[in-house]
């Protein structure tokens, strides 16, 4: 009698679910950036201490860019901005997020403009250089997409800046929002990003 009940129990626990689809294949409807394993942001140790160490000026916007190059880091792009573009303060952005080709994938690099709380040189527009925090992701998103780690780090950084600077998600914009450019590229997942912001 016990053996018979145990057989029925095994049938109910293991066989019936398989018959009704638990093991069936299906096409995932999850967003493209949802991964099976959580991707951790590569945030340098003590970055919040660095971000919190001074009084910030009034900021109105967060402006997202791409480098339109396959590689780079804050030092190399800062050198290019200083030597080729003639920007005395170097790196035009406040933050740079690496893709693994120059700096680590998802690594947030804090630029000297943020540390000094001075105008950016990223927008090509005085309003957005003065009042917009420039965040640039390394990569060309006209031909490729940001990495999962870059998006995770970007969300982490934007969330922090929204709280610290009291910036509404409506003011998290792309460079092409106000200037005739493709930046940050046609494959940048802006709608997905906005959907995940508060």
Secondary structure, 3 states (H helix, E strand, C coil): CHHHHHHHHHHHHHHHHHHCCCCCCCCCCCCCCCCCCCCCCCCCCCHHHHHHCCCCCCCCEEEEEECCCCCECHHHHHHHHHHCCCCCCCCCCCEEECCCCECCCCCEEECHHHHHCCCCCCCCCHHHHHHEEEEEECCCCCCCCCCHHHHHHHHHHHHHHHHHHCCCHHHEEEHHHCCCCCCCCCCCCHHHHHHCCC
